[in-house]
């Protein structure tokens, strides 16, 4: 079931601070964006304690999947508890996306 859906319009210079959502899964579909300028979707690594393992632990537990560059028509679906943020829109046009929460 969809428990919420909304449009995000981020004008030039705008972004979204770190947050998470309600529900079980949350998603976004980009409707208008420039992959190079509109600002990506970035995730906060929930395994923060892995950094306490020192340099070797940081290497073992590293990930290259820290976020996505927006592409028109592309979407992502993540667990609702995953903290994330949207980087600054450096384009001269609005970045527009549709987001939703599911249970």
PEPETA-V355602 format. One line per field, one symbol per residue. burial: b if it has 9 or more other C-alpha atoms within 8 Angstrom, else e. A space follows every 50 residues. Layout:
BEGIN
burial=???
END
This chain:
BEGIN
burial=eebebeebebbbbbbeeeebeebbbbbbbbbbbbbebbbbbbbeeeeeeb bebeeebbeeeeeeebeebbbbeeeeeeebebbbbbbbbbbeebbbbbbb bbe
END
